[in-house]
Amino acid sequence: MASMHDRAARSVSRRSVMRGILTGVATGVFARAAAAEDQVLQTLIQSQSGEFGQGFDSASRNVRMPKASLPTLSPSTVQTTEQAIGQYEAIVARGGWPSVPPSQALRLGNRQPSVQALRQRLTATGDLEVNAGIGDIYDSYVEAGVRRFQARHGLTVDGVVREQTFGGLNVPAAVRLNQLKVNLVRLRSLSGNLGSRFVVCNIPAAQIEAIENGVAVSRHVGVVGKPNRPSPDIQSKITEINFNPFWTVPNSIVRRDLIPKMQEEPDYLTKNRIHIFDPRGSELQPQQINWYSEEAVNYRFKQDPGDFNSLGTIRINFPNPYSVYMHDTQLGERTDAKLARPVPLYWVYVTAWATPDGIVQFREDIYSRDSAGAVAATSRG
Protein backbone atom coordinates (compact mmCIF):
# COMPACT_ATOMS: atom_id res chain seq x y z
CA MET A 1 0.00 0.00 0.00
CA ALA A 2 2.97 2.35 0.28
CA SER A 3 2.66 3.17 -3.42
CA MET A 4 -1.03 3.93 -3.00
CA HIS A 5 -0.77 6.27 -0.04
CA ASP A 6 -0.35 9.89 -1.04
CA ARG A 7 2.59 10.61 1.22
CA ALA A 8 3.28 13.63 -0.94
CA ALA A 9 0.08 15.58 -0.31
CA ARG A 10 -1.51 13.92 2.67
CA SER A 11 1.13 13.25 5.28
CA VAL A 12 4.49 13.79 6.82
CA SER A 13 5.44 10.34 8.03
CA ARG A 14 8.01 7.71 8.66
CA ARG A 15 7.48 4.07 9.51
CA SER A 16 8.22 3.47 13.18
CA VAL A 17 9.63 6.90 14.02
CA MET A 18 6.81 8.85 15.61
CA ARG A 19 6.52 6.44 18.54
CA GLY A 20 9.03 8.43 20.59
CA ILE A 21 7.20 11.69 20.01
CA LEU A 22 3.79 10.20 20.54
CA THR A 23 4.67 8.48 23.79
CA GLY A 24 5.41 11.91 25.19
CA VAL A 25 2.38 13.55 23.61
CA ALA A 26 -0.02 10.88 24.85
CA THR A 27 1.27 10.92 28.42
CA GLY A 28 1.83 14.67 28.66
CA VAL A 29 5.63 14.54 28.92
CA PHE A 30 8.47 14.03 26.47
CA ALA A 31 10.99 11.27 27.02
CA ARG A 32 14.06 13.18 28.16
CA ALA A 33 16.40 10.20 27.99
CA ALA A 34 15.72 9.45 24.34
CA ALA A 35 18.72 10.05 22.08
CA ALA A 36 18.15 11.78 18.76
CA GLU A 37 17.62 9.31 15.94
CA ASP A 38 18.61 11.53 13.03
CA GLN A 39 21.16 9.38 11.21
CA VAL A 40 22.80 12.48 9.81
CA LEU A 41 23.60 13.93 13.22
CA GLN A 42 23.85 10.74 15.23
CA THR A 43 27.26 10.09 13.69
CA LEU A 44 28.49 13.41 14.98
CA ILE A 45 26.97 13.54 18.46
CA GLN A 46 29.68 14.81 20.70
CA SER A 47 31.03 12.66 23.50
CA GLN A 48 31.14 14.03 27.04
CA SER A 49 34.66 15.30 26.41
CA GLY A 50 33.39 17.29 23.43
CA GLU A 51 35.72 15.49 21.01
CA PHE A 52 34.83 14.10 17.62
CA GLY A 53 36.99 11.04 18.19
CA GLN A 54 40.18 9.80 19.77
CA GLY A 55 42.31 9.88 16.63
CA PHE A 56 42.44 13.64 16.02
CA ASP A 57 44.73 16.27 17.48
CA SER A 58 43.86 19.77 18.61
CA ALA A 59 43.40 20.99 15.02
CA SER A 60 40.35 18.78 14.66
CA ARG A 61 39.14 19.26 18.20
CA ASN A 62 38.85 23.00 17.66
CA VAL A 63 36.21 22.45 14.98
CA ARG A 64 32.79 22.33 16.62
CA MET A 65 30.53 19.51 15.54
CA PRO A 66 26.72 19.80 15.22
CA LYS A 67 24.90 18.91 18.42
CA ALA A 68 21.87 16.68 18.03
CA SER A 69 20.14 18.31 21.00
CA LEU A 70 19.93 21.76 19.37
CA PRO A 71 16.59 22.41 17.64
CA THR A 72 15.95 24.02 14.28
CA LEU A 73 13.61 26.56 15.86
CA SER A 74 14.50 28.30 19.11
CA PRO A 75 14.27 31.84 20.52
CA SER A 76 17.88 32.46 19.41
CA THR A 77 17.62 31.09 15.86
CA VAL A 78 16.99 34.51 14.32
CA GLN A 79 19.98 36.06 16.08
CA THR A 80 22.37 33.25 15.23
CA THR A 81 21.21 33.24 11.61
CA GLU A 82 21.80 37.00 11.43
CA GLN A 83 25.32 36.38 12.69
CA ALA A 84 25.80 33.67 10.07
CA ILE A 85 24.77 36.14 7.37
CA GLY A 86 27.56 38.45 8.54
CA GLN A 87 30.05 35.60 8.31
CA TYR A 88 28.95 34.66 4.80
CA GLU A 89 28.98 38.30 3.69
CA ALA A 90 32.64 38.37 4.72
CA ILE A 91 33.30 35.16 2.78
CA VAL A 92 31.68 36.61 -0.34
CA ALA A 93 33.66 39.84 0.08
CA ARG A 94 36.86 37.79 0.08
CA GLY A 95 35.89 36.21 -3.24
CA GLY A 96 33.98 33.19 -1.97
CA TRP A 97 35.50 29.74 -1.92
CA PRO A 98 37.17 27.61 -4.58
CA SER A 99 35.27 24.98 -6.51
CA VAL A 100 36.34 21.37 -6.00
CA PRO A 101 36.86 19.65 -9.37
CA PRO A 102 34.51 16.65 -9.49
CA SER A 103 36.30 13.34 -9.78
CA GLN A 104 35.90 9.78 -8.66
CA ALA A 105 34.88 9.38 -5.04
CA LEU A 106 37.39 10.87 -2.64
CA ARG A 107 38.01 8.97 0.56
CA LEU A 108 40.52 8.47 3.35
CA GLY A 109 43.97 7.63 1.99
CA ASN A 110 43.43 8.98 -1.54
CA ARG A 111 46.03 11.23 -3.12
CA GLN A 112 44.45 13.61 -5.62
CA PRO A 113 45.24 17.16 -6.76
CA SER A 114 41.60 18.10 -6.01
CA VAL A 115 42.18 17.41 -2.31
CA GLN A 116 44.04 20.71 -2.05
CA ALA A 117 40.98 22.58 -3.34
CA LEU A 118 38.82 20.50 -0.99
CA ARG A 119 40.95 21.60 1.98
CA GLN A 120 40.57 25.25 0.99
CA ARG A 121 36.83 24.84 0.51
CA LEU A 122 36.33 23.22 3.92
CA THR A 123 38.54 25.80 5.62
CA ALA A 124 36.48 28.67 4.17
CA THR A 125 33.39 27.59 6.15
CA GLY A 126 35.13 26.38 9.29
CA ASP A 127 34.74 22.68 8.59
CA LEU A 128 38.54 22.30 8.61
CA GLU A 129 41.07 24.17 10.74
CA VAL A 130 43.45 26.44 8.88
CA ASN A 131 46.42 24.65 10.44
CA ALA A 132 45.29 21.20 9.29
CA GLY A 133 47.72 21.15 6.36
CA ILE A 134 47.71 21.94 2.64
CA GLY A 135 48.72 18.63 1.06
CA ASP A 136 46.97 16.56 -1.59
CA ILE A 137 46.43 13.51 0.65
CA TYR A 138 42.91 12.84 1.93
CA ASP A 139 43.91 12.38 5.57
CA SER A 140 41.91 12.03 8.77
CA TYR A 141 41.60 15.81 9.14
CA VAL A 142 40.00 16.14 5.72
CA GLU A 143 37.70 13.19 6.42
CA ALA A 144 36.54 14.80 9.68
CA GLY A 145 35.92 18.09 7.85
CA VAL A 146 33.92 16.33 5.15
CA ARG A 147 31.82 14.58 7.78
CA ARG A 148 31.05 17.89 9.43
CA PHE A 149 30.17 19.45 6.08
CA GLN A 150 27.88 16.53 5.24
CA ALA A 151 26.12 16.78 8.60
CA ARG A 152 25.54 20.52 8.12
CA HIS A 153 23.98 19.91 4.70
CA GLY A 154 21.77 16.93 5.50
CA LEU A 155 23.89 14.53 3.44
CA THR A 156 24.88 10.98 4.28
CA VAL A 157 27.66 11.29 6.84
CA ASP A 158 30.33 8.83 5.72
CA GLY A 159 33.37 11.03 5.09
CA VAL A 160 33.41 10.12 1.39
CA VAL A 161 33.02 12.80 -1.28
CA ARG A 162 30.64 11.57 -3.95
CA GLU A 163 28.30 13.32 -6.38
CA GLN A 164 25.95 14.85 -3.79
CA THR A 165 28.78 16.10 -1.61
CA PHE A 166 30.61 17.52 -4.63
CA GLY A 167 27.38 19.31 -5.54
CA GLY A 168 27.01 20.81 -2.07
CA LEU A 169 30.64 21.88 -1.93
CA ASN A 170 30.37 23.69 -5.25
CA VAL A 171 27.31 25.82 -4.50
CA PRO A 172 28.70 29.37 -4.73
CA ALA A 173 29.12 31.40 -1.56
CA ALA A 174 26.81 34.13 -2.90
CA VAL A 175 24.02 31.57 -3.35
CA ARG A 176 24.42 30.36 0.23
CA LEU A 177 24.37 33.95 1.45
CA ASN A 178 21.12 34.65 -0.39
CA GLN A 179 19.70 31.42 0.99
CA LEU A 180 20.42 32.58 4.54
CA LYS A 181 18.81 35.96 3.87
CA VAL A 182 15.66 34.38 2.42
CA ASN A 183 15.32 32.05 5.37
CA LEU A 184 15.91 34.81 7.89
CA VAL A 185 12.62 36.31 6.72
CA ARG A 186 10.89 32.98 7.33
CA LEU A 187 12.54 32.51 10.71
CA ARG A 188 11.45 35.96 11.86
CA SER A 189 7.85 35.03 11.12
CA LEU A 190 8.28 31.89 13.23
CA SER A 191 10.20 33.42 16.12
CA GLY A 192 7.20 34.38 18.23
CA ASN A 193 5.97 32.44 21.23
CA LEU A 194 6.58 28.88 20.12
CA GLY A 195 5.90 27.53 23.59
CA SER A 196 8.15 25.45 25.81
CA ARG A 197 6.93 22.18 24.35
CA PHE A 198 6.14 21.64 20.66
CA VAL A 199 6.71 19.50 17.58
CA VAL A 200 8.35 20.79 14.39
CA CYS A 201 8.54 19.22 10.97
CA ASN A 202 11.07 21.01 8.79
CA ILE A 203 9.91 20.00 5.32
CA PRO A 204 13.15 20.52 3.31
CA ALA A 205 15.13 18.66 5.96
CA ALA A 206 12.55 15.84 6.08
CA GLN A 207 13.01 16.00 9.83
CA ILE A 208 10.64 15.91 12.79
CA GLU A 209 11.72 17.23 16.17
CA ALA A 210 10.07 17.08 19.58
CA ILE A 211 11.20 20.16 21.50
CA GLU A 212 11.01 20.73 25.23
CA ASN A 213 12.54 23.73 26.98
CA GLY A 214 14.81 24.53 24.03
CA VAL A 215 16.14 20.99 23.64
CA ALA A 216 15.39 18.54 20.83
CA VAL A 217 14.55 15.56 23.03
CA SER A 218 13.93 13.39 19.98
CA ARG A 219 14.55 13.80 16.27
CA HIS A 220 13.23 11.61 13.48
CA VAL A 221 13.36 11.30 9.73
CA GLY A 222 10.13 12.16 7.93
CA VAL A 223 8.65 11.54 4.48
CA VAL A 224 7.43 14.77 2.90
CA GLY A 225 5.70 15.75 -0.29
CA LYS A 226 7.28 15.60 -3.70
CA PRO A 227 7.34 18.83 -5.72
CA ASN A 228 4.15 17.93 -7.58
CA ARG A 229 2.34 17.30 -4.27
CA PRO A 230 4.08 19.58 -1.77
CA SER A 231 3.53 19.43 1.97
CA PRO A 232 2.00 22.72 3.21
CA ASP A 233 3.26 25.09 5.88
CA ILE A 234 1.11 24.61 8.97
CA GLN A 235 0.76 26.09 12.44
CA SER A 236 -1.68 24.06 14.51
CA LYS A 237 -1.97 21.92 17.64
CA ILE A 238 -2.03 18.16 18.02
CA THR A 239 -5.40 17.42 19.59
CA GLU A 240 -6.01 13.70 19.15
CA ILE A 241 -4.20 10.43 18.49
CA ASN A 242 -5.89 7.46 16.82
CA PHE A 243 -4.26 4.12 17.55
CA ASN A 244 -4.75 1.60 14.72
CA PRO A 245 -7.00 3.93 12.75
CA PHE A 246 -9.13 3.27 9.72
CA TRP A 247 -7.86 5.02 6.61
CA THR A 248 -10.35 6.98 4.54
CA VAL A 249 -8.78 7.45 1.11
CA PRO A 250 -8.75 11.12 0.03
CA ASN A 251 -10.41 11.95 -3.28
CA SER A 252 -7.10 13.13 -4.71
CA ILE A 253 -5.64 9.66 -4.19
CA VAL A 254 -8.75 7.99 -5.57
CA ARG A 255 -8.43 10.03 -8.74
CA ARG A 256 -4.66 9.96 -9.19
CA ASP A 257 -3.78 6.54 -7.85
CA LEU A 258 -6.67 4.27 -6.99
CA ILE A 259 -8.54 4.39 -10.31
CA PRO A 260 -5.41 3.61 -12.40
CA LYS A 261 -4.46 0.88 -9.92
CA MET A 262 -7.86 -0.80 -10.22
CA GLN A 263 -7.57 -0.75 -13.99
CA GLU A 264 -4.33 -2.73 -13.65
CA GLU A 265 -5.31 -4.93 -10.69
CA PRO A 266 -9.08 -5.44 -10.35
CA ASP A 267 -8.62 -7.30 -7.04
CA TYR A 268 -6.46 -4.57 -5.48
CA LEU A 269 -9.13 -3.26 -3.09
CA THR A 270 -10.07 -6.74 -1.92
CA LYS A 271 -6.46 -7.74 -1.28
CA ASN A 272 -5.85 -4.59 0.74
CA ARG A 273 -9.16 -4.69 2.61
CA ILE A 274 -10.45 -1.39 1.29
CA HIS A 275 -14.23 -1.08 1.37
CA ILE A 276 -16.41 1.12 -0.85
CA PHE A 277 -19.42 3.04 0.48
CA ASP A 278 -21.97 5.10 -1.40
CA PRO A 279 -23.33 8.45 -0.07
CA ARG A 280 -26.01 6.58 1.93
CA GLY A 281 -23.41 4.42 3.67
CA SER A 282 -24.23 1.22 1.78
CA GLU A 283 -21.24 -0.93 0.87
CA LEU A 284 -20.55 -1.56 -2.81
CA GLN A 285 -18.50 -4.23 -4.54
CA PRO A 286 -15.58 -3.21 -6.79
CA GLN A 287 -17.21 -4.82 -9.84
CA GLN A 288 -20.18 -2.43 -9.48
CA ILE A 289 -17.99 0.55 -10.41
CA ASN A 290 -16.81 1.65 -13.83
CA TRP A 291 -13.08 2.09 -13.24
CA TYR A 292 -12.60 3.64 -16.67
CA SER A 293 -14.53 6.74 -15.59
CA GLU A 294 -14.54 9.27 -12.74
CA GLU A 295 -17.43 7.46 -11.03
CA ALA A 296 -15.25 6.28 -8.15
CA VAL A 297 -14.68 9.81 -6.80
CA ASN A 298 -18.34 9.88 -5.75
CA TYR A 299 -17.78 7.12 -3.20
CA ARG A 300 -15.96 6.75 0.11
CA PHE A 301 -13.07 4.29 0.35
CA LYS A 302 -12.16 3.03 3.81
CA GLN A 303 -9.34 0.66 4.70
CA ASP A 304 -9.55 -1.64 7.74
CA PRO A 305 -7.03 -1.26 10.59
CA GLY A 306 -4.15 -3.71 10.52
CA ASP A 307 -0.56 -4.24 9.50
CA PHE A 308 -1.55 -3.62 5.88
CA ASN A 309 -3.09 -0.22 6.65
CA SER A 310 -1.39 2.78 5.05
CA LEU A 311 -1.66 4.78 8.28
CA GLY A 312 -0.10 2.04 10.36
CA THR A 313 -0.13 2.32 14.14
CA ILE A 314 -0.92 5.92 14.85
CA ARG A 315 -2.65 8.82 13.19
CA ILE A 316 -1.93 12.24 14.72
CA ASN A 317 -4.76 14.70 14.21
CA PHE A 318 -4.52 18.47 14.22
CA PRO A 319 -6.90 21.11 12.81
CA ASN A 320 -5.82 22.34 9.37
CA PRO A 321 -7.43 23.33 6.07
CA TYR A 322 -5.46 20.80 4.00
CA SER A 323 -6.86 17.52 5.37
CA VAL A 324 -3.32 16.42 6.23
CA TYR A 325 -2.12 14.45 9.23
CA MET A 326 0.89 12.58 10.56
CA HIS A 327 1.08 8.86 11.09
CA ASP A 328 3.22 5.91 12.12
CA THR A 329 3.04 2.11 11.87
CA GLN A 330 1.28 -0.89 13.41
CA LEU A 331 0.61 -1.24 17.15
CA GLY A 332 -2.33 -3.40 18.20
CA GLU A 333 -5.76 -2.63 19.58
CA ARG A 334 -7.68 0.18 17.93
CA THR A 335 -8.48 3.14 20.22
CA ASP A 336 -8.54 6.95 20.27
CA ALA A 337 -7.01 9.37 22.74
CA LYS A 338 -7.75 13.08 23.04
CA LEU A 339 -4.95 15.20 24.49
CA ALA A 340 -5.79 17.06 27.67
CA ARG A 341 -3.27 19.74 26.66
CA PRO A 342 -2.94 20.14 22.87
CA VAL A 343 0.68 20.26 21.70
CA PRO A 344 1.69 23.05 19.28
CA LEU A 345 2.74 21.72 15.88
CA TYR A 346 4.64 23.52 13.13
CA TRP A 347 5.29 22.38 9.57
CA VAL A 348 7.90 24.84 8.30
CA TYR A 349 9.99 25.39 5.20
CA VAL A 350 13.51 26.33 6.33
CA THR A 351 16.49 25.56 4.10
CA ALA A 352 19.15 27.58 5.94
CA TRP A 353 19.60 28.47 9.60
CA ALA A 354 22.17 28.61 12.38
CA THR A 355 21.75 26.72 15.64
CA PRO A 356 22.44 28.36 19.02
CA ASP A 357 26.06 27.14 18.92
CA GLY A 358 26.64 29.01 15.65
CA ILE A 359 26.71 25.96 13.37
CA VAL A 360 25.22 26.91 9.98
CA GLN A 361 22.90 24.36 8.39
CA PHE A 362 21.69 24.11 4.79
CA ARG A 363 19.13 21.86 3.12
CA GLU A 364 18.03 21.37 -0.47
CA ASP A 365 15.36 23.76 -1.70
CA ILE A 366 13.07 20.90 -2.73
CA TYR A 367 10.14 23.11 -3.77
CA SER A 368 12.25 25.86 -5.40
CA ARG A 369 10.84 28.45 -3.02
CA ASP A 370 14.12 30.18 -2.17
CA SER A 371 14.43 31.96 -5.51
CA ALA A 372 10.99 33.53 -5.08
CA GLY A 373 11.85 34.42 -1.51
CA ALA A 374 15.09 36.08 -2.62
CA VAL A 375 13.13 38.69 -4.55
CA ALA A 376 11.00 39.43 -1.49
CA ALA A 377 14.03 39.56 0.79
CA THR A 378 15.82 41.96 -1.57
CA SER A 379 12.77 44.23 -1.80
CA ARG A 380 12.75 44.47 2.00
CA GLY A 381 16.34 45.68 1.87
C-alpha positions, -999 to +999 in steps of 0.1 A: +000+000+000+030+023+003+027+032-034-010+039-030-008+063+000-003+099-010+026+106+012+033+136-009+001+156-003-015+139+027+011+133+053+045+138+068+054+103+080+080+077+087+075+041+095+082+035+132+096+069+140+068+089+156+065+064+185+090+084+206+072+117+200+038+102+205+047+085+238+054+119+252+024+135+236+000+109+248+013+109+284+018+147+287+056+145+289+085+140+265+110+113+270+141+132+282+164+102+280+157+095+243+187+100+221+182+118+188+176+093+159+186+115+130+212+094+112+228+125+098+236+139+132+239+107+152+273+101+137+285+134+150+270+135+185+297+148+207+310+127+235+311+140+270+347+153+264+334+173+234+357+155+210+348+141+176+370+110+182+402+098+198+423+099+166+424+136+160+447+163+175+439+198+186+434+210+150+403+188+147+391+193+182+389+230+177+362+224+150+328+223+166+305+195+155+267+198+152+249+189+184+219+167+180+201+183+210+199+218+194+166+224+176+159+240+143+136+266+159+145+283+191+143+318+205+179+325+194+176+311+159+170+345+143+200+361+161+224+332+152+212+332+116+218+370+114+253+364+127+258+337+101+248+361+074+276+384+085+300+356+083+289+347+048+290+383+037+326+384+047+333+352+028+317+366-003+337+398+001+369+378+001+359+362-032+340+332-020+355+297-019+372+276-046+353+250-065+363+214-060+369+196-094+345+166-095+363+133-098+359+098-087+349+094-050+374+109-026+380+090+006+405+085+033+440+076+020+434+090-015+460+112-031+445+136-056+452+172-068+416+181-060+422+174-023+440+207-020+410+226-033+388+205-010+409+216+020+406+252+010+368+248+005+363+232+039+385+258+056+365+287+042+334+276+061+351+264+093+347+227+086+385+223+086+411+242+107+435+264+089+464+247+104+453+212+093+477+211+064+477+219+026+487+186+011+470+166-016+464+135+006+429+128+019+439+124+056+419+120+088+416+158+091+400+161+057+377+132+064+365+148+097+359+181+079+339+163+052+318+146+078+310+179+094+302+195+061+279+165+052+261+168+086+255+205+081+240+199+047+218+169+055+239+145+034+249+110+043+277+113+068+303+088+057+334+110+051+334+101+014+330+128-013+306+116-039+283+133-064+259+148-038+288+161-016+306+175-046+274+193-055+270+208-021+306+219-019+304+237-053+273+258-045+287+294-047+291+314-016+268+341-029+240+316-033+244+304+002+244+340+014+211+346-004+197+314+010+204+326+045+188+360+039+157+344+024+153+320+054+159+348+079+126+363+067+109+330+073+125+325+107+114+360+119+079+350+111+083+319+132+102+334+161+072+344+182+060+324+212+066+289+201+059+275+236+082+255+258+069+222+243+061+216+207+067+195+176+084+208+144+085+192+110+111+210+088+099+200+053+131+205+033+151+187+060+125+158+061+130+160+098+106+159+128+117+172+162+101+171+196+112+202+215+110+207+252+125+237+270+148+245+240+161+210+236+154+185+208+146+156+230+139+134+200+145+138+163+132+116+135+134+113+097+101+122+079+087+115+045+074+148+029+057+157-003+073+156-037+073+188-057+042+179-076+023+173-043+041+196-018+035+194+020+020+227+032+033+251+059+011+246+090+008+261+124-017+241+145-020+219+176-020+182+180-054+174+196-060+137+191-042+104+185-059+075+168-043+041+175-048+016+147-070+039+127-091+033+097-079+050+066-103+070+045-088+074+011-087+111+000-104+119-033-071+131-047-056+097-042-088+080-056-084+100-087-047+100-092-038+065-078-067+043-070-085+044-103-054+036-124-045+009-099-079-008-102-076-008-140-043-027-136-053-049-107-091-054-104-086-073-070-065-046-055-091-033-031-101-067-019-065-077-013-058-046+007-092-047+026-104-014+013-142-011+014-164+011-008-194+030+005-220+051-014-233+084-001-260+066+019-234+044+037-242+012+018-212-009+009-206-016-028-185-042-045-156-032-068-172-048-098-202-024-095-180+006-104-168+016-138-131+021-132-126+036-167-145+067-156-145+093-127-174+075-110-153+063-082-147+098-068-183+099-058-178+071-032-160+068+001-131+043+004-122+030+038-093+007+047-096-016+077-070-013+106-042-037+105-006-042+095-016-036+059-031-002+067-014+028+050-017+048+083-001+020+104-001+023+141-009+059+148-027+088+132-019+122+147-048+147+142-045+185+142-069+211+128-058+223+094-074+233+061-055+208+040-069+175+054-033+164+062-021+145+092+009+126+106+011+089+111+032+059+121+030+021+119+013-009+134+006-012+172-023-034+182-058-026+196-077+002+179-085+031+202-085+069+203-070+094+227-077+131+230-050+152+245-058+171+277-033+197+267-029+201+229+007+203+217+017+230+193+027+217+159+046+235+131+053+224+096+079+248+083+100+254+052+135+263+063+165+256+041+191+276+059+196+285+096+222+286+124+217+267+156+224+284+190+261+271+189+266+290+156+267+260+134+252+269+100+229+244+084+217+241+048+191+219+031+180+214-005+154+238-017+131+209-027+101+231-038+122+259-054+108+284-030+141+302-022+144+320-055+110+335-051+118+344-015+151+361-026+131+387-045+110+394-015+140+396+008+158+420-016+128+442-018+128+445+020+163+457+019 
